[in-house]
Amino acid sequence: MDTKTEELLCMLLWACETFSRPTFRNLTESFEGWAYRNGFLRQLQRLEKQQWIERSPGKTGDRLHCLTEAGRLQALGGRDPEACWNRRWDGRWRLALFDVPEVRTADRHRLRYYLRSRGFGCLQNSVWITPNPVNEERVRLADGPVNVGTLILLEARPCAGETDAQIVAGAWDFADLNKRYAAHQTVLARRPLRSLDSKEAAQAFYGWFQSEREAWGDAMERDPLLPEALLPPGYAGREAWRHRLEAMAEAGKQMRAFDRL
């Protein structure tokens, strides 16, 4: 997903009336004129084809778009934090063990990047772990030759007295993650509170919106969003998410008020 598409999806989410049925309305001039100038008509058409947004029926249907559930998930970065925290865990750890030759350094880096993006934690340089099923990884590996000396996926339970809390502490750096959430909270607190009654005010709000999205994405990129049973003491993610929802509701009011000026 390119940056402008991601940005538009996020703005749709921020402008929501409810979190399940967000809407995005014209703010000043005609929607078509504003969208044409900003290149958003093509974006909206592309999002409709991907079934990430849909037009609402009725006389305002040409100006009112709603995020689908798939679009909402994309706007959240592909993962719904609440759903991840509230999911049940079966008590099994999944491990990815690999031994990529030194001459294939680029392949090794790509594999580590992929595992991190999938929420795996690093126990050792070549031992990565997750509490989640590895269905997608299993499908990817099924199309290629089996080489257990290079890469193998295992399901396991600790058997020498290790606790799940110790595994979590060894696999993920939650101190660093909490710093990222703290940085996001700082950005969140800088939301411009003035009415969006001028171009300058709207630009300031949009600049803050971009900074907030980047700060949140920086935290989400490192957060494995573990099920509640595995969350360590002091984890800042759930509180940060609650504050973000509150800010989202207030920012949405500002954006909708702009429509009535």
Protein Blocks (a to p, Z undefined) as FASTA:
>chain_A
ZZklmmmmmmmmmmpmbfklccdddfklcfklmmmmnopmmmmmmmmmnopaccdedjkl
mmcccddfklmmmmnoopafklmmmpccehiacdddddddfklmmmmmmmmmmmmmnopa
cfbfklccdfbdcklmmmmmmmpccdfkloccdddddfehpafklmmmmmpcfklmmmmm
mmmmmmmmmpcfbdcfbfklmmmmmmmmmmmmmmmmmmmmmmgoiafklpcghiaklmmm
mmmmmmmmmmmmmmmmmmmZZ
